[in-house]
Amino acid sequence: MKEQDKFWELSTGKIFEELSPEEEKVLNQLLKEKENQKTFAEIEKIHRGLKKSLPLQGVSQSRSWEKVSGHFTLRKVHLLKSVLKYAAILIVAFLAGVLIKTNLTSQPIPLVYAELKVPLGQMSEITLYDGTHVWLNSGTTLKYPNSFGAESREVFLNGEAFFNVKPSDIPFKVKLKKSEIEVLGTSFNVVSYAEERSSQITLIEGAVKINSHTGKEITRIKPKEQITIPDDLDNIKIKKVNTDFYTSWPEGKIEFDEERLFDIAFRLERWYNVKINFTSAEAEDLRFSGTVLKNKPFDQIIKAIGILLPVKIKYQNKLGEKDIITISINDKPM
């Protein structure tokens, strides 16, 4: 191998930190020549420039750089067979980076949003680009961008979701219909369906700031607190709650502690894609405690409620439609 070829091989190996101690000694010997020092400085400049040329606005810079550097790592095995190709790749990549930087400066990359829709009767979960884990309940839609920016991480929610947010200095925001949740790293449950007249946030751990849809701070809540926010943002209520009720559903169960039968029915409707009707307010206001397991057939669950509470239950199977359950007070003594 010619001395100049050897120098290029060792120089690129140095940049990727793959030289053996013996090769380091050979490179140091070659670098005693001023011409080689100048060339090596240029190679380092190109390599640094490649990193700096990708301030991808609205895109994950670290992820992009991993892809670029990973490309070099894969190509390197072949390039060692021809050192001049190695130099050419560095130069081409640098020029490509300059073009990307120039184009992005004048034309920022628009965000592209994806939507995850969970059908009634099902649940889903997703890990976002930043490592945030989200569990989605039945009838829920989560809209999220192709990447997070340098100033905020924003997603849009319609439905119920449990968030375990990856800690970061960049705020994580959940956009609801009339408000938003802003956190740095925490876990919380959100219920915010478009057809309902309020949103409900339950904080498990960490800290949460509640803002209006314009970003103006409304209030903050502490762990084990729940806030109910009407769509008109009036008469906001905060109370202490048992968080087990709001953390158990991602595990396939719901724990009820003296909950109104009407509220329980509301959650069961989405979980099992059924319709539950009540014949009186008295039946709606009955209280129930217990645990509902998602993997149990719905008819078993509704029968158990019928045994434990003074109610009569009428079950109608509807072919191709939602089954209809009617709950009424049992006038006969139990």
Secondary structure, DSSP 8 states (H G I E B T S, - for coil): --HHHHHHHHHHHHHTT---HHHHHHHHHHTTSHHHHHHHHHHHHHHHHHHHT---TTS-HHHHHHHHHHHHHHHHHHHTT-HHHHHHHHHHHHHHHHHHHHHHHHS-----EEEEE--TT--EEEE-TTS-EEEE-TT-EEEEESS--SS-EEEEEEEEEEEE----SS-EEEE-SSEEEEESS-EEEEEE-TTSSEEEEEEEES-EEEEETTS-EEEEE-TTEEEEEETT--S-EEEE--THHHHSGGGTEEEEEEEEHHHHHHHHHHHHT-EEEES-HHHHT-EEEEEEETTS-HHHHHHHHHHHTTEEEEEE--TTS--EEEEEE--S--
